[in-house]
Amino acid sequence: MKNRIQQIARGLYFLSAIAIVTPSVLAQTVDSLFLTTQTEVDASRDVTEVIFDVVIESAPGTADPITNLDGLENLRSVGSTLFISGNHALVDTSGLLNLTDVSTLVVQSYASLTNLDGLTNLAVVENELLIANNGSLERYCGLYALFQTQGVEWDYLVDTGETIHGSFYDDGILSLIGDPCILEEPEEEKPIDPEAWIRGLHEEGVISKWIARSLLYSLKKPSPRIFLLKVSILYRWGILSEELAQPLVDAVSRNEENHKRCWRFYHSSRKAKKIRRSRR
């Protein structure tokens, strides 16, 4: 089986030499991807389908190692082999959550990989599944859906370092995988309380008592437009920084049109600031 892995690796390097599509010219569907740096991964966000192979392998000693696969968040299908190997700075595969089918999957030689949770939605591996030589890998629940539906259609090898599981859906592999992964939902950012935010700005000396009163008065109006206009003017005058103005705009905009109207003024203010700086 190790010879088989080596054969696949040599074949992928040959194909990558003749069919590499660089991230700068990526479309939604590409022939092949050969990714060796984080910059290349990040530039692949528009890719949804790869007809042939995807190779993800950081070159030894690279100044830009692959640390995450978030740039592949839209990838859904790989027509041939997905080969992930030797990425010692990569601890998980969470960027592959939308991947549903591949022909062959190889995950090997990860020093830091701890789980396969990013493969939770992978439903079909048409040929071979090879997972080996991942010294820190402890959790395999990301393979639950794949094995629950017997989605590996040909052959598989999962080497835990202590036990090698292969073919025919033995009880050992099902016991190793256990229950499906429970993925944490990202917390949604809640808008600030604009009244408390304004009072805080006054207490910290960012705005005067009179400006705070004026903002609080406008905040009580049925329409937020006057309030948003005042915030934009305060930004233009340099009284409020972008970090202090933006939360107020986001919290008070009650509909998309008001939001767009204020941000048109807000960003024109930013442009005016840059022009004034360039003339100094």
N, C-alpha and C positions, 0 to 999 in steps of 0.2 A: 504493500500500500504506500510505503514511503517513496518507492520508485515511481509510483503513479503520481504522487504529488510533485515530484521533481520534473516529470514529463510535462505535466500541466503548466508548471512555472516556466519551463523553457519555451513551450509553445506560445504562452502569453507574451513573453518578451519578444518573440519573433513577430507576432501579430502587431504588437504595439509599435514596432519599428516601421511597419508599412502602413498602419492605419490609425495613427494617433490623430485625434482632433484636439487642438489646443483650446483651453477655456475661452480665449479671446474671440473665437469664432463659433461658439456653441449655439445650437438651436435647441428646440425642445426634444428632438430625436436626433441622436448622433450615432456614428458607426462604432467608435470605441473611445474609452477614456483611460488615460494613463496618468495617474495623479501621484506626485512625489512630494508636494509641499502643501502647506495649509492655504497658501494663496491660490493655488490651482483648485483646491477643494471648494473654497469660498466662491470662486468664479463659475462654479457649475450649478448654480441655483436654478437655472431655467431648464435643466435637463430632466425630462420625465421618462424617457425610454432610451436604452442603449441596445443597438441591434446585435453587436458582437460582445466584446469583453470590457470589463471594468477592472483595472489593476490599481490598487491603493497600497502604496509601499514607499515609506520615507527612505530616502537615501541615507546611508550611515554618515553621521557628522554634519548633516545639513543644518543651515542656519535658520531654516523655516520648517521645522518638523510638523507633521500632521498631529494636531492635538484634539480635533473633533471632526465629526462628519456632518455638521449642520448644513454645509453647502449642498448636500445631497438630499435635503429634506423633501424634494419633489420627485425623486427617483422612484418609479413604480415597477419597472420591468427591466431585466437584463437578459438578452437573448442567448448569450453563451455563458461565460464564466465570470463570476464575481470573485476576485482574488484579493484577499486582505492579509497582508503579511508584514512582519518586521516593524510595525509602527509602535515603538516603545514608549512614546509619549501619549498614546491614545488609551484611555481607560474604559471606554464603552462605545457602543455602536448606535447611540440614540438618534443620530441623524438619519438612520435608515428606517424609521418608523412607518413610512409610506410604501416601503418595498413589499410587493406581494408575490412576485414570481421570478425565479432565475432558472437557468438551465443547470449550472454547476456552481456550488458555493464552497470556497476554501477560506478558512479562517485559521491562521497558524502563526506561530513564532511571535506572539504578543508577550512582552514582559509585564505589562501593567493591566491588561484586560481582566476585569473582574466579573463582568456579566455579559449576557447576550440579549438584554432587554430590548435593544433596538430592532431585533428580528421578530418582535411579537406578532406583527401582521403578515409575516411571510407564510404563505399558504401552499406554495408549490415549488419543489426542486425537481426538475424533470429528469436529471441524471444523477450526479453524485453530490453528496454532502460530506465534506472533510473538515473536522475540527481537531487540531492537534498542536502539541507543543506550546500551550498557553499556560505558563507556570502559575499565574495568579487567578485564573478563571475558577470561580466557585459557584456561580449561579447559572443554571441552564434553562430557567423557566421561559426564556424568550423563544424556545423551540416548541413550546407546548402546542400551539395551534398547528404547527407543521406535522408533529407526530400524532396528535389527536385525530387528525383527518387522514393520516397516512399519506401526507403530501410528498414524501420522498419517493419518487416513482422507480428508482433504479437501485442505488446502493448508498450506504452511509457508513462513516467511521467517526466516532466521537471518542477521543482519547483524553481521559481525565488526568493522566499521569499515573494513576493507580489501576484503572480498569479501562479496557478498550471495548467499546460497544460497536457492533456492526451488523447490519442487515436483519431482515425478518422481524423487526419490531419486538425484540426480546424484552422481557419484563424488567431487566436491569435499566434500560434506557428510559422506560416510563417512570421508574422509581427515581432515577437521577433527575429527571425534569420536574417531577412533582406537579404542583398546581400552577395555573397560569400566573404570570407576573401581575402584580398590582402596582400600576404606575401612578405616581403622584401627579395630580392636576396642578398646573402652574397657577399661582395665585394672581387674580386679577387686581390690577392697581386701582385703588379706590380714589375718586377725586377728593381733593382737599376741601375743608370747610372754609370758604372764602372769607367769611367774617373773622374767624379765628386767625386766618393767615394774615389779614390786614392788621389786626390788633398786634400780632406778633412782630410784623414789620415795624410798627410804631414803637413797640417796647424795645426793639433792638436798635432803634435810632436810624433805620433805613429811610423812613418817611416821617414827615412832621405830623403834629397833631391835626393841623388843618387839612392836610392831604388825606389822612386817614378818615377824618370826618366826611370829607367830600366823597371818598370812595364808598364808605358805608351808606351814605345817603343815596347814592346812585344804585347801590346794590339792592335797595328796597323797591326800586321802580319795577313796574311790570315787564318792561322791555330791558334786556341787558345791553342794548347797543351803546347807551351813554357811558355805562360803566366800562365796557370794553374799549371804547374810544379813549377814556381817561387813562386806562392801563397802557394803551399803545403810546399815548403822548408821554407818559412817565418814562416809558422805555426809550422813546426818541430823545428825551432830554437827558438820558443817562442816570435817572434817579433809580429806576429798577433795572436790574440785569436781566438777561434772558432767562436764567434759572429761576428768578423770582417772579417774572411776569407770566411765563408760560403756564404754570399751574393755575393761576387765576383765570386765564383765558379758557383753559380746558374745563375748569369747574363751572364757570358761569355760562358758557355757550350752551343755550338750550335747544338749538336746532342747527342743522348743518349750514343753512344760509348765513346765520349770524356768525358762526364759527369761521366760515370762509371769508366773510366780509371783514372781520376783524383781522384775520391773518394776512389778508392782502395789504392792509394798512401796516400791520406789524412788520412784515417782511420788507415792505417799501422803506420802513424806518431803518431796518438793518442795512439796506442798500445805501440809504442816505448817509448813515454813519460811516460806512466804508469809503464813500466818495469824499466825505469831509476829512477823514484820516489821510487819504491819498494826496490831498491838496496841501497838507501841512508840511 
